[in-house]
Amino acid sequence: MHITFICTGNTCRSPMAEGIARNIIAQEYPDSGVTVSSAGTGAFGGDAASQHSIDVCREIGVDISGHRSQCLNPEILEKTDLFAVMTGNHAAFLRRCGVPSDHIAVLGNIPDPYGGSEEIYRRCRDRIYTEVQKLLRRVIGEPKQDASDPLPEIVWEEKPDDDANESSE
């Protein structure tokens, strides 16, 4: 399955979503076969991700510094199984391009942080992270626990009975 994340310019939200999804898939679903990419409905091809997007993703161990924008095109429309979009307007755009509604997932109307402060980008990243996790759980399922890292065994210690510790006189 191939998921393409869609926003407008492909320099802020969708690159963050692509990078976050790529990391989650590598860590939690390495054998899923799910691949991801991103594109913009009005992107100029070849632009780097915004510096704030790069910086706030780096804070959580996600490297999008090599990202280059691309505009949605017929090849992307053909190869994508599921489009994950930032807003209802992006979903409407895809429907006008002939994409069936059941191939579109709206990630919760995530506002464009373009031109905002680093804190606005950080909040956007956190919201995207949450929505991408939910999407991947719906599409792939719950992550499987690594057998080499089992849950710790819980050992219940019995507390001595208070009455048994009192000495009788």
DSSP file (Angstrom, degrees, kcal/mol; ACC not computed):
  #  RESIDUE AA STRUCTURE BP1 BP2  ACC     N-H-->O    O-->H-N    N-H-->O    O-->H-N    TCO  KAPPA ALPHA  PHI   PSI    X-CA   Y-CA   Z-CA
    1    1 A M              0   0    0      0, 0.0    34,-2.4     0, 0.0     2,-0.5   0.000 360.0 360.0 360.0 139.1    0.0    0.0    0.0
    2    2 A H  E     -a   35   0A   0     32,-0.2    79,-2.3    77,-0.2    80,-1.8  -0.975 360.0-165.4-119.1 127.6    1.2    3.5   -0.8
    3    3 A I  E     -ab  36  82A   0     32,-2.7    34,-1.7    -2,-0.5     2,-0.5  -0.935   2.1-162.8-110.2 129.6    0.0    6.6    1.1
    4    4 A T  E     -ab  37  83A   0     78,-2.2    80,-2.4    -2,-0.5     2,-0.4  -0.967  11.1-144.8-113.2 125.3    0.5   10.1   -0.2
    5    5 A F  E     -ab  38  84A   0     32,-2.7    34,-2.2    -2,-0.5     2,-0.4  -0.744  20.4-159.6 -88.2 132.8    0.2   13.0    2.2
    6    6 A I  E     +ab  39  85A   0     78,-2.5    80,-1.4    -2,-0.4     2,-0.2  -0.942  25.4 143.9-122.7 132.0   -1.3   16.1    0.6
    7    7 A C  E     -a   40   0A   0     32,-1.6    34,-2.2    -2,-0.4    35,-0.2  -0.644  56.5 -90.1-137.0-156.7   -1.2   19.8    1.5
    8    8 A T  S    S+     0   0    0     32,-0.3    34,-2.8    -2,-0.2    35,-0.2   0.964 112.4  14.5 -87.5 -59.7   -1.0   22.9   -0.6
    9    9 A G  S    S-     0   0    0     31,-0.2    35,-0.4    32,-0.1    31,-0.2   0.569  86.3-133.0 -96.9  -9.7    2.6   23.8   -1.1
   10   10 A N  S    S+     0   0    0     29,-0.3    30,-0.1    33,-0.1    60,-0.1   0.837  83.7  95.4  58.6  36.4    4.3   20.5    0.0
   11   11 A T  S    S+     0   0    0     38,-0.1    39,-3.0    58,-0.1    42,-0.2   0.483  90.3  17.0-126.5 -11.0    6.8   22.5    2.1
   12   12 A C  S  > S+     0   0    0     37,-0.2     4,-1.5    41,-0.1     5,-0.1   0.589 124.6  21.1-123.6 -81.2    5.2   22.4    5.6
   13   13 A R  H  > S+     0   0    0      1,-0.2     4,-2.6     2,-0.2     5,-0.2   0.945 121.5  46.0 -68.1 -52.9    2.5   20.0    6.6
   14   14 A S  H  > S+     0   0    0      1,-0.2     4,-2.6     2,-0.2    -1,-0.2   0.868 112.2  50.7 -67.0 -35.3    2.7   17.1    4.1
   15   15 A P  H  > S+     0   0    0      0, 0.0     4,-2.6     0, 0.0    -1,-0.2   0.905 111.9  49.0 -64.9 -37.0    6.6   16.8    4.4
   16   16 A M  H  X S+     0   0    0     -4,-1.5     4,-2.7     2,-0.2     5,-0.2   0.939 112.9  47.4 -63.2 -44.9    6.2   16.6    8.2
   17   17 A A  H  X S+     0   0    0     -4,-2.6     4,-2.7     2,-0.2     5,-0.2   0.909 112.2  49.6 -63.0 -42.4    3.5   14.0    7.8
   18   18 A E  H  X S+     0   0    0     -4,-2.6     4,-2.6     2,-0.2    -1,-0.2   0.940 113.8  45.1 -61.3 -48.2    5.6   12.0    5.4
   19   19 A G  H  X S+     0   0    0     -4,-2.6     4,-2.0     2,-0.2    -2,-0.2   0.906 114.7  47.7 -63.8 -42.8    8.7   12.1    7.6
   20   20 A I  H  X S+     0   0    0     -4,-2.7     4,-2.6    -5,-0.2     5,-0.2   0.933 113.5  47.9 -63.0 -46.6    6.7   11.2   10.7
   21   21 A A  H  X S+     0   0    0     -4,-2.7     4,-2.9    -5,-0.2     5,-0.2   0.916 109.3  53.5 -61.7 -43.2    4.9    8.3    9.0
   22   22 A R  H  X S+     0   0    0     -4,-2.6     4,-2.2    -5,-0.2    -1,-0.2   0.910 111.8  45.6 -58.5 -43.2    8.2    7.0    7.6
   23   23 A N  H  X S+     0   0    0     -4,-2.0     4,-2.2     2,-0.2     5,-0.2   0.922 113.2  48.5 -67.1 -44.2    9.7    6.9   11.1
   24   24 A I  H  X>S+     0   0    0     -4,-2.6     4,-3.4     1,-0.2     5,-0.7   0.926 112.7  48.8 -62.3 -44.2    6.6    5.3   12.7
   25   25 A I  H  X5S+     0   0    0     -4,-2.9     4,-1.6     1,-0.2     7,-0.2   0.925 111.7  49.4 -62.0 -44.1    6.5    2.7   10.0
   26   26 A A  H  <5S+     0   0    0     -4,-2.2    -1,-0.2    -5,-0.2    -2,-0.2   0.872 121.0  35.5 -62.8 -36.8   10.2    1.9   10.4
   27   27 A Q  H  <5S+     0   0    0     -4,-2.2    -2,-0.2    -5,-0.1    -1,-0.2   0.880 133.8  19.6 -85.4 -40.6    9.9    1.6   14.2
   28   28 A E  H  <5S+     0   0    0     -4,-3.4   116,-0.7    -5,-0.2    -3,-0.2   0.690 133.8  28.2-108.5 -22.5    6.4    0.0   14.6
   29   29 A Y    ><< +     0   0    0     -4,-1.6     3,-2.0    -5,-0.7     4,-0.3  -0.279  64.2 150.4-135.0  49.0    5.5   -1.6   11.3
   30   30 A P  T 3  S+     0   0    0      0, 0.0     3,-0.3     0, 0.0    -1,-0.1   0.744  78.7  42.6 -62.0 -23.9    8.8   -2.6    9.6
   31   31 A D  T 3  S+     0   0    0      1,-0.2    -5,-0.1    -3,-0.1    -6,-0.0   0.218  85.3  99.8-103.9  14.6    7.3   -5.5    7.7
   32   32 A S  S <  S-     0   0    0     -3,-2.0    -1,-0.2    -7,-0.2     3,-0.1   0.770  77.4-138.0 -74.4 -26.2    4.1   -3.9    6.7
   33   33 A G        +     0   0    0     -4,-0.3     2,-0.3     1,-0.3    -1,-0.1   0.513  53.2 144.5  78.2   3.4    5.1   -3.0    3.1
   34   34 A V        -     0   0    0     -5,-0.3     2,-0.3    -9,-0.1    -1,-0.3  -0.617  28.6-170.2 -78.9 131.8    3.5    0.4    3.5
   35   35 A T  E     -a    2   0A   0    -34,-2.4   -32,-2.7    -2,-0.3     2,-0.3  -0.854   1.9-158.7-118.4 158.0    5.3    3.2    1.7
   36   36 A V  E     +a    3   0A   0     -2,-0.3     2,-0.3   -34,-0.2   -32,-0.2  -0.946  17.0 159.8-137.2 155.3    4.7    7.0    1.9
   37   37 A S  E     -a    4   0A   0    -34,-1.7   -32,-2.7    -2,-0.3     2,-0.3  -0.885  22.9-134.9-153.2-176.8    5.3   10.1    0.0
   38   38 A S  E     +a    5   0A   0     -2,-0.3     2,-0.3   -34,-0.3   -32,-0.2  -0.982  18.8 171.1-147.4 159.4    3.9   13.7   -0.2
   39   39 A A  E     -a    6   0A   0    -34,-2.2   -32,-1.6    -2,-0.3     2,-0.3  -0.961  23.4-124.1-157.9 167.6    2.8   16.2   -2.7
   40   40 A G  E >   -ac   7  71A   0     30,-2.3    32,-2.9    -2,-0.3     3,-0.5  -0.920  12.2-137.8-123.1 149.3    1.0   19.6   -2.9
   41   41 A T  T 3  S+     0   0    0    -34,-2.2   -33,-0.2    -2,-0.3   -32,-0.1   0.733 110.4  18.3 -74.2 -21.6   -2.0   20.7   -4.8
   42   42 A G  T 3  S+     0   0    0    -34,-2.8    -1,-0.2   -35,-0.2   -33,-0.1  -0.054  94.2 145.4-137.4  34.5   -0.3   23.9   -5.7
   43   43 A A    <   -     0   0    0     -3,-0.5     2,-0.6    27,-0.2    28,-0.1  -0.392  47.0-134.5 -79.2 150.0    3.4   23.1   -5.2
   44   44 A F    >   -     0   0    0    -35,-0.4     3,-1.2    26,-0.1    25,-0.2  -0.924  39.8-112.6 -94.7 124.4    6.4   24.4   -7.1
   45   45 A G  T 3  S+     0   0    0     -2,-0.6    25,-0.2     1,-0.2    24,-0.1  -0.296  91.7  24.2 -62.7 138.1    8.5   21.4   -7.8
   46   46 A G  T 3  S+     0   0    0     23,-3.1    -1,-0.2     1,-0.3     2,-0.2   0.383  78.4 139.7  95.8  -2.8   11.9   21.2   -6.1
   47   47 A D    <   -     0   0    0     -3,-1.2    22,-3.1    21,-0.1    -1,-0.3  -0.493  50.7-121.5 -74.5 144.2   11.4   23.5   -3.1
   48   48 A A  B     -E   68   0B   0     20,-0.2    20,-0.2    -2,-0.2     3,-0.1  -0.357  36.5 -89.9 -73.8 161.3   12.9   22.4    0.2
   49   49 A A        -     0   0    0     18,-0.6   -37,-0.2    15,-0.4    -1,-0.1  -0.395  58.4 -87.2 -64.3 152.3   10.8   21.9    3.3
   50   50 A S     >  -     0   0    0    -39,-3.0     4,-2.3     1,-0.1     5,-0.2  -0.284  34.6-118.8 -61.7 150.2   10.4   25.1    5.4
   51   51 A Q  H  > S+     0   0    0      1,-0.2     4,-2.8     2,-0.2     5,-0.2   0.887 114.4  52.9 -61.4 -40.2   13.2   25.6    7.9
   52   52 A H  H  > S+     0   0    0      2,-0.2     4,-2.7     1,-0.2     5,-0.3   0.897 108.5  51.1 -62.4 -38.8   10.7   25.5   10.8
   53   53 A S  H  > S+     0   0    0      2,-0.2     4,-1.8     1,-0.2     5,-0.2   0.934 112.2  46.4 -62.7 -44.8    9.3   22.2    9.6
   54   54 A I  H  X S+     0   0    0     -4,-2.3     4,-2.2     1,-0.2    10,-0.2   0.932 114.6  48.0 -60.6 -46.3   12.8   20.8    9.4
   55   55 A D  H  X S+     0   0    0     -4,-2.8     4,-1.4     1,-0.2    -2,-0.2   0.919 112.6  45.2 -65.0 -46.1   13.7   22.1   12.9
   56   56 A V  H  < S+     0   0    0     -4,-2.7     4,-0.5     1,-0.2    -1,-0.2   0.820 114.0  50.0 -73.1 -27.8   10.6   20.9   14.7
   57   57 A C  H ><>S+     0   0    0     -4,-1.8     5,-2.5    -5,-0.3     3,-1.3   0.890 105.5  56.7 -72.2 -38.6   10.8   17.5   13.1
   58   58 A R  H ><5S+     0   0    0     -4,-2.2     3,-1.9     1,-0.3    -2,-0.2   0.854  96.0  66.7 -58.8 -34.0   14.5   17.2   14.0
   59   59 A E  T 3<5S+     0   0    0     -4,-1.4    -1,-0.3     1,-0.3    -2,-0.2   0.790 107.2  39.7 -57.9 -28.4   13.4   17.7   17.7
   60   60 A I  T < 5S-     0   0    0     -3,-1.3    -1,-0.3    -4,-0.5    -2,-0.2   0.164 126.2 -96.5-109.7  17.9   11.6   14.4   17.6
   61   61 A G  T < 5S+     0   0    0     -3,-1.9     2,-0.5     1,-0.2    -3,-0.2   0.717  82.1 131.4  80.3  21.2   14.2   12.5   15.6
   62   62 A V      < -     0   0    0     -5,-2.5     2,-0.7    -8,-0.1    -1,-0.2  -0.938  42.3-156.2-110.5 122.1   12.6   12.9   12.1
   63   63 A D        +     0   0    0     -2,-0.5     3,-0.1   -44,-0.2    -9,-0.1  -0.862  29.9 153.6-103.4 111.2   14.9   14.2    9.3
   64   64 A I    >   +     0   0    0     -2,-0.7     3,-1.8   -10,-0.2   -15,-0.4   0.128  38.5 114.5-115.9  18.1   13.1   15.9    6.5
   65   65 A S  T 3  S+     0   0    0      1,-0.3   -16,-0.1   -11,-0.1    -1,-0.1   0.746  75.1  53.2 -64.0 -23.7   16.1   18.0    5.4
   66   66 A G  T 3  S+     0   0    0     -3,-0.1    -1,-0.3   -18,-0.1    -2,-0.1   0.421  81.8 125.8 -90.2   1.7   16.4   16.2    2.1
   67   67 A H    <   -     0   0    0     -3,-1.8   -18,-0.6   -56,-0.0     2,-0.4  -0.314  37.9-171.5 -64.2 141.0   12.7   16.8    1.1
   68   68 A R  B     -E   48   0B   0    -20,-0.2   -20,-0.2   -53,-0.0   -21,-0.1  -0.998  25.6-116.1-131.9 131.9   11.9   18.5   -2.2
   69   69 A S        -     0   0    0    -22,-3.1   -23,-3.1    -2,-0.4     2,-0.3  -0.197  29.2-172.5 -67.2 154.5    8.4   19.5   -3.1
   70   70 A Q        -     0   0    0    -25,-0.2   -30,-2.3   -24,-0.1     2,-0.3  -0.992  21.6-122.6-144.9 146.6    6.4   18.1   -5.9
   71   71 A C  B     -c   40   0A   0     -2,-0.3   -30,-0.2   -32,-0.2   -62,-0.1  -0.653  40.2 -95.8 -87.1 142.9    3.1   19.0   -7.3
   72   72 A L        +     0   0    0    -32,-2.9    -1,-0.1    -2,-0.3   -33,-0.0  -0.342  58.4 169.6 -54.3 133.0    0.3   16.4   -7.5
   73   73 A N     >  -     0   0    0     -3,-0.0     4,-2.4     1,-0.0     3,-0.3  -0.885  49.9 -89.9-144.6 172.1    0.4   14.9  -10.9
   74   74 A P  H  > S+     0   0    0      0, 0.0     4,-2.1     0, 0.0     5,-0.1   0.848 122.3  55.6 -57.3 -36.4   -1.1   12.0  -12.9
   75   75 A E  H  > S+     0   0    0      2,-0.2     4,-2.2     1,-0.2     5,-0.2   0.917 109.9  45.4 -63.6 -42.8    1.7    9.6  -11.9
   76   76 A I  H  > S+     0   0    0     -3,-0.3     4,-1.5     1,-0.2    -1,-0.2   0.920 111.2  53.1 -65.5 -43.6    1.0   10.2   -8.2
   77   77 A L  H  < S+     0   0    0     -4,-2.4    -1,-0.2     1,-0.2    -2,-0.2   0.882 112.3  46.7 -57.9 -37.9   -2.7    9.9   -8.7
   78   78 A E  H  < S+     0   0    0     -4,-2.1    -2,-0.2    -5,-0.2    -1,-0.2   0.895 114.9  42.4 -72.6 -42.1   -2.1    6.5  -10.3
   79   79 A K  H  < S+     0   0    0     -4,-2.2     2,-0.4    -5,-0.1    -1,-0.2   0.611  93.0  96.9 -85.3 -11.7    0.4    5.0   -7.8
   80   80 A T     <  -     0   0    0     -4,-1.5   -77,-0.2    -5,-0.2     3,-0.1  -0.648  42.8-178.3 -88.8 130.7   -1.4    6.1   -4.6
   81   81 A D  S    S+     0   0    0    -79,-2.3     2,-0.4    -2,-0.4   -78,-0.2   0.785  78.5  18.4 -88.3 -33.9   -3.7    3.7   -2.7
   82   82 A L  E     -b    3   0A   0    -80,-1.8   -78,-2.2     2,-0.0     2,-0.5  -0.989  65.3-152.5-143.6 129.3   -4.7    6.2    0.0
   83   83 A F  E     -bd   4 104A   0     20,-3.1    22,-3.2    -2,-0.4     2,-0.7  -0.897   8.0-160.9-100.2 125.4   -4.4   10.0    0.1
   84   84 A A  E     -bd   5 105A   0    -80,-2.4   -78,-2.5    -2,-0.5     2,-0.2  -0.930  19.5-169.9-106.9 111.5   -4.1   11.5    3.6
   85   85 A V  E     -bd   6 106A   0     20,-2.6    22,-3.3    -2,-0.7    24,-0.2  -0.663  28.6-138.5-109.0 157.3   -5.0   15.2    3.3
   86   86 A M  S    S+     0   0    0    -80,-1.4    24,-2.5    -2,-0.2     2,-0.3   0.765  82.4  16.0 -84.4 -27.0   -4.7   18.1    5.7
   87   87 A T  S  > S-     0   0    0     22,-0.3     4,-1.6   -81,-0.2     3,-0.2  -0.920  74.9-108.2-142.8 166.2   -8.1   19.7    5.0
   88   88 A G  H  > S+     0   0    0     -2,-0.3     4,-2.5     1,-0.2     5,-0.2   0.808 117.1  61.6 -63.2 -30.7  -11.5   19.1    3.5
   89   89 A N  H  > S+     0   0    0      2,-0.2     4,-2.1     1,-0.2    -1,-0.2   0.884 102.7  49.9 -64.5 -37.8  -10.5   21.5    0.7
   90   90 A H  H  > S+     0   0    0     -3,-0.2     4,-2.2     2,-0.2    -1,-0.2   0.892 110.0  51.2 -66.4 -38.0   -7.7   19.1   -0.3
   91   91 A A  H  X S+     0   0    0     -4,-1.6     4,-2.3     2,-0.2    -2,-0.2   0.923 109.6  49.7 -63.4 -43.6  -10.2   16.2   -0.2
   92   92 A A  H  X S+     0   0    0     -4,-2.5     4,-2.0     1,-0.2    -2,-0.2   0.895 108.7  53.2 -62.6 -40.0  -12.5   18.2   -2.5
   93   93 A F  H  X S+     0   0    0     -4,-2.1     4,-1.0     1,-0.2    -1,-0.2   0.930 109.7  48.0 -59.6 -46.0   -9.7   18.9   -4.9
   94   94 A L  H  <>S+     0   0    0     -4,-2.2     5,-2.4     1,-0.2     3,-0.4   0.883 108.3  53.9 -64.4 -38.5   -8.8   15.2   -5.1
   95   95 A R  H ><5S+     0   0    0     -4,-2.3     3,-1.5     1,-0.2    -1,-0.2   0.891 105.7  53.4 -62.9 -37.6  -12.4   14.3   -5.7
   96   96 A R  H 3<5S+     0   0    0     -4,-2.0    -1,-0.2     1,-0.3    -2,-0.2   0.764 104.5  56.6 -66.2 -23.5  -12.5   16.8   -8.6
   97   97 A C  T 3<5S-     0   0    0     -4,-1.0    -1,-0.3    -3,-0.4    -2,-0.2   0.416 128.7-100.1 -85.3   1.2   -9.4   14.9  -10.0
   98   98 A G  T < 5S+     0   0    0     -3,-1.5    -3,-0.2     1,-0.3    -2,-0.1   0.542  72.8 146.9  95.1   7.6  -11.4   11.7  -10.0
   99   99 A V      < -     0   0    0     -5,-2.4    -1,-0.3    -6,-0.1    -2,-0.1  -0.662  51.0-119.7 -78.6 125.9  -10.1   10.2   -6.7
  100  100 A P    >   -     0   0    0      0, 0.0     3,-2.2     0, 0.0    -1,-0.1  -0.340  18.2-120.0 -64.2 145.8  -12.9    8.2   -5.0
  101  101 A S  G >  S+     0   0    0      1,-0.3     3,-1.7     2,-0.2    -6,-0.0   0.813 111.5  63.2 -56.5 -32.8  -13.9    9.4   -1.5
  102  102 A D  G 3  S+     0   0    0      1,-0.3    -1,-0.3     3,-0.0    -3,-0.0   0.462  98.3  57.2 -76.5   2.8  -12.9    6.0    0.0
  103  103 A H  G <  S+     0   0    0     -3,-2.2   -20,-3.1   -21,-0.1     2,-0.4   0.179  96.9  79.2-109.5  13.4   -9.3    6.6   -1.1
  104  104 A I  E <   -d   83   0A   0     -3,-1.7     2,-0.5   -22,-0.2   -20,-0.2  -0.984  54.6-173.4-127.0 130.5   -9.1    9.9    0.8
  105  105 A A  E     -d   84   0A   0    -22,-3.2   -20,-2.6    -2,-0.4     2,-0.6  -0.988  16.5-146.1-122.3 122.9   -8.6   10.3    4.6
  106  106 A V  E     -d   85   0A   0     -2,-0.5   -20,-0.2   -22,-0.2   -18,-0.1  -0.779   7.8-148.3 -87.9 124.7   -8.8   13.8    6.1
  107  107 A L        -     0   0    0    -22,-3.3   -21,-0.1    -2,-0.6    -1,-0.1   0.282  61.6 -72.6 -80.6  12.7   -6.3   14.1    8.9
  108  108 A G  S    S-     0   0    0    -23,-0.2   -21,-0.1     2,-0.1    -1,-0.1   0.755  73.2 -73.3 109.2  28.2   -8.5   16.5   10.9
  109  109 A N        -     0   0    0    -24,-0.2   -22,-0.3     1,-0.2   -23,-0.1   0.964  61.2-164.8  50.8  66.6   -8.4   19.9    9.1
  110  110 A I        -     0   0    0    -24,-2.5    -1,-0.2   -25,-0.1   -97,-0.1  -0.737  16.8-126.4 -86.5 117.2   -4.9   20.8   10.2
  111  111 A P        -     0   0    0      0, 0.0    -1,-0.1     0, 0.0   -24,-0.0  -0.267  26.0-102.1 -67.0 151.1   -4.3   24.6    9.6
  112  112 A D        -     0   0    0      1,-0.1     9,-0.0     2,-0.0  -105,-0.0  -0.579  25.0-162.4 -73.2 123.7   -1.3   25.7    7.5
  113  113 A P    >   +     0   0    0      0, 0.0     3,-3.0     0, 0.0    -1,-0.1   0.486  39.3 143.0 -84.1  -1.1    1.5   27.0    9.7
  114  114 A Y  T 3  S+     0   0    0      1,-0.3     3,-0.1     7,-0.0    -2,-0.0  -0.086  74.5   8.6 -47.4 126.3    3.2   28.8    6.8
  115  115 A G  T 3  S+     0   0    0      1,-0.3    -1,-0.3     2,-0.0     2,-0.1   0.382 105.3 121.5  85.1  -4.3    4.7   32.1    8.0
  116  116 A G    <   -     0   0    0     -3,-3.0    -1,-0.3     1,-0.2   -64,-0.1  -0.239  68.2 -84.3 -86.6 177.2    4.0   31.3   11.6
  117  117 A S     >  -     0   0    0      1,-0.1     4,-1.9    -3,-0.1     3,-0.2  -0.212  41.7-103.1 -73.4 167.7    6.4   31.0   14.6
  118  118 A E  H  > S+     0   0    0      1,-0.2     4,-2.4     2,-0.2     5,-0.1   0.856 123.6  57.7 -60.9 -34.1    8.4   27.9   15.4
  119  119 A E  H  > S+     0   0    0      2,-0.2     4,-2.3     1,-0.2    -1,-0.2   0.884 103.7  51.6 -64.7 -37.9    5.9   27.2   18.2
  120  120 A I  H  > S+     0   0    0      2,-0.2     4,-2.2     1,-0.2    -1,-0.2   0.915 111.1  48.0 -63.9 -42.3    3.0   27.2   15.7
  121  121 A Y  H  X S+     0   0    0     -4,-1.9     4,-3.0     2,-0.2    -2,-0.2   0.885 109.2  53.9 -63.5 -38.9    5.0   24.7   13.6
  122  122 A R  H  X S+     0   0    0     -4,-2.4     4,-2.4     2,-0.2    -2,-0.2   0.918 110.0  46.4 -62.9 -43.7    5.6   22.6   16.8
  123  123 A R  H  X S+     0   0    0     -4,-2.3     4,-2.1     2,-0.2    -1,-0.2   0.891 112.8  50.3 -65.3 -38.8    1.9   22.5   17.5
  124  124 A C  H  X S+     0   0    0     -4,-2.2     4,-2.7     2,-0.2    -2,-0.2   0.932 110.3  50.3 -62.8 -46.1    1.2   21.6   13.9
  125  125 A R  H  X S+     0   0    0     -4,-3.0     4,-2.9     1,-0.2    -2,-0.2   0.911 110.0  50.1 -58.3 -44.8    3.8   18.8   14.1
  126  126 A D  H  X S+     0   0    0     -4,-2.4     4,-2.1     2,-0.2    -1,-0.2   0.896 111.8  47.3 -64.3 -39.9    2.3   17.4   17.3
  127  127 A R  H  X S+     0   0    0     -4,-2.1     4,-2.4     2,-0.2    -1,-0.2   0.916 112.9  49.0 -66.5 -42.6   -1.2   17.4   15.8
  128  128 A I  H  X S+     0   0    0     -4,-2.7     4,-3.0     2,-0.2     5,-0.3   0.921 108.6  54.1 -61.5 -43.8    0.1   15.7   12.6
  129  129 A Y  H  X S+     0   0    0     -4,-2.9     4,-2.4     1,-0.2    -2,-0.2   0.935 110.4  46.1 -56.0 -48.7    2.0   13.1   14.6
  130  130 A T  H  X S+     0   0    0     -4,-2.1     4,-2.1     1,-0.2    -1,-0.2   0.919 115.0  46.4 -61.2 -45.3   -1.2   12.2   16.5
  131  131 A E  H  X S+     0   0    0     -4,-2.4     4,-2.4     2,-0.2    -2,-0.2   0.871 111.6  50.9 -68.3 -37.1   -3.3   12.0   13.3
  132  132 A V  H  X S+     0   0    0     -4,-3.0     4,-2.8     2,-0.2     5,-0.2   0.910 108.9  51.8 -67.3 -41.3   -0.7   10.0   11.4
  133  133 A Q  H  X S+     0   0    0     -4,-2.4     4,-2.1    -5,-0.3    -2,-0.2   0.940 111.4  47.2 -58.2 -46.6   -0.5    7.5   14.3
  134  134 A K  H  X S+     0   0    0     -4,-2.1     4,-2.1     1,-0.2    -2,-0.2   0.922 112.3  50.1 -60.7 -44.5   -4.3    7.1   14.2
  135  135 A L  H  X S+     0   0    0     -4,-2.4     4,-2.5     1,-0.2     5,-0.2   0.936 110.5  48.5 -60.7 -47.8   -4.3    6.7   10.4
  136  136 A L  H  X>S+     0   0    0     -4,-2.8     4,-3.2     1,-0.2     5,-1.0   0.859 109.9  52.3 -64.5 -34.7   -1.6    4.0   10.5
  137  137 A R  H  <5S+     0   0    0     -4,-2.1     4,-0.4    -5,-0.2    -1,-0.2   0.884 112.1  46.5 -67.0 -37.4   -3.4    2.1   13.2
  138  138 A R  H  <5S+     0   0    0     -4,-2.1    -2,-0.2    -5,-0.2    -1,-0.2   0.902 121.5  36.9 -68.2 -40.4   -6.6    2.1   11.0
  139  139 A V  H  <5S+     0   0    0     -4,-2.5    -2,-0.2    -5,-0.2    -3,-0.2   0.901 136.2  16.3 -81.1 -42.9   -4.7    1.1    7.9
  140  140 A I  T  <5S-     0   0    0     -4,-3.2    -3,-0.2     1,-0.2     2,-0.2   0.793 102.1-124.7-102.9 -35.2   -2.2   -1.4    9.3
  141  141 A G      < -     0   0    0     -5,-1.0    -1,-0.2    -4,-0.4    -2,-0.1  -0.624  51.6 -25.8 114.1-177.7   -3.4   -2.3   12.7
  142  142 A E  S    S-     0   0    0     -2,-0.2     2,-0.0     1,-0.1    -5,-0.0  -0.442  76.6-101.4 -68.3 141.4   -1.9   -2.1   16.2
  143  143 A P        -     0   0    0      0, 0.0     2,-0.3     0, 0.0  -114,-0.1  -0.353  35.8-119.5 -63.7 144.4    1.9   -2.3   16.2
  144  144 A K        -     0   0    0   -116,-0.7     2,-0.3    -3,-0.1    -3,-0.0  -0.665  26.5-115.9 -85.1 139.3    3.3   -5.7   17.1
  145  145 A Q        -     0   0    0     -2,-0.3     2,-0.4     1,-0.1    -1,-0.1  -0.551  29.8-112.6 -75.1 136.9    5.5   -5.8   20.1
  146  146 A D    >   -     0   0    0     -2,-0.3     3,-1.9     3,-0.2    -1,-0.1  -0.565  17.9-145.1 -69.8 122.9    9.1   -6.8   19.5
  147  147 A A  T 3  S+     0   0    0     -2,-0.4    -1,-0.2     1,-0.3    -2,-0.0   0.746  98.6  62.0 -63.4 -23.4    9.7  -10.2   21.0
  148  148 A S  T 3  S+     0   0    0      1,-0.3    -1,-0.3     2,-0.0    -2,-0.1   0.604 106.3  47.2 -78.2  -8.9   13.2   -9.2   21.9
  149  149 A D  S <  S-     0   0    0     -3,-1.9    -1,-0.3     3,-0.0    -3,-0.2  -0.560  83.5-179.2-128.3  67.7   11.8   -6.4   24.1
  150  150 A P        -     0   0    0      0, 0.0     3,-0.1     0, 0.0    -3,-0.1  -0.209  37.6 -92.7 -69.5 158.5    9.2   -8.2   26.2
  151  151 A L        -     0   0    0      1,-0.1     2,-0.1     3,-0.0     3,-0.0  -0.415  52.2 -99.2 -63.5 144.0    7.1   -6.3   28.7
  152  152 A P        -     0   0    0      0, 0.0     2,-0.3     0, 0.0    -1,-0.1  -0.385  38.3-110.3 -66.6 144.9    8.6   -6.5   32.2
  153  153 A E        -     0   0    0     -3,-0.1     2,-0.6    -2,-0.1     0, 0.0  -0.584  28.6-133.0 -74.9 133.5    7.1   -9.2   34.4
  154  154 A I        -     0   0    0     -2,-0.3     2,-0.6    -3,-0.0    -1,-0.1  -0.785  19.6-165.2 -91.2 125.0    5.1   -7.6   37.2
  155  155 A V        -     0   0    0     -2,-0.6     2,-0.6     2,-0.0    -2,-0.0  -0.947   8.6-149.0-113.1 119.4    5.9   -9.2   40.6
  156  156 A W        -     0   0    0     -2,-0.6     2,-0.5     1,-0.0    -2,-0.0  -0.755   9.1-148.1 -89.0 124.1    3.5   -8.4   43.3
  157  157 A E        -     0   0    0     -2,-0.6     2,-0.4     1,-0.0    -2,-0.0  -0.773  16.3-127.7 -91.0 134.1    5.1   -8.3   46.7
  158  158 A E        -     0   0    0     -2,-0.5     3,-0.0     1,-0.0    -1,-0.0  -0.660  18.7-136.3 -81.3 132.1    2.8   -9.4   49.5
  159  159 A K        -     0   0    0     -2,-0.4     3,-0.1     1,-0.1     2,-0.1  -0.683  27.3-107.4 -83.6 138.5    2.6   -6.9   52.3
  160  160 A P        -     0   0    0      0, 0.0     2,-0.3     0, 0.0    -1,-0.1  -0.385  39.5-101.7 -62.8 143.0    2.8   -8.4   55.8
  161  161 A D    >>  -     0   0    0      1,-0.2     4,-1.0    -2,-0.1     3,-0.5  -0.503  25.5-137.6 -65.4 128.0   -0.5   -8.4   57.6
  162  162 A D  H 3> S+     0   0    0     -2,-0.3     4,-0.7     1,-0.3     3,-0.5   0.862 103.2  53.0 -58.6 -37.5   -0.5   -5.5   60.1
  163  163 A D  H >4 S+     0   0    0      1,-0.2     3,-0.6     2,-0.2    -1,-0.3   0.850 103.9  56.6 -67.8 -32.8   -2.1   -7.7   62.7
  164  164 A A  H <4 S+     0   0    0     -3,-0.5    -1,-0.2     1,-0.2    -2,-0.2   0.748 104.1  54.1 -72.2 -21.7    0.6  -10.4   62.3
  165  165 A N  H 3< S+     0   0    0     -4,-1.0     2,-0.4    -3,-0.5    -1,-0.2   0.646  86.6  93.6 -87.7 -13.8    3.4   -7.9   63.0
  166  166 A E  S << S-     0   0    0     -4,-0.7     2,-0.3    -3,-0.6    -3,-0.0  -0.631  74.4-134.5 -80.1 132.9    2.0   -6.7   66.3
  167  167 A S        -     0   0    0     -2,-0.4     2,-0.4     2,-0.0    -2,-0.1  -0.671  14.5-131.4 -87.6 141.1    3.4   -8.5   69.3
  168  168 A S              0   0    0     -2,-0.3    -1,-0.0     1,-0.1     0, 0.0  -0.721 360.0 360.0 -91.2 141.7    1.0   -9.7   71.9
  169  169 A E              0   0    0     -2,-0.4    -1,-0.1     0, 0.0    -2,-0.0   0.388 360.0 360.0-111.1 360.0    1.8   -8.9   75.5
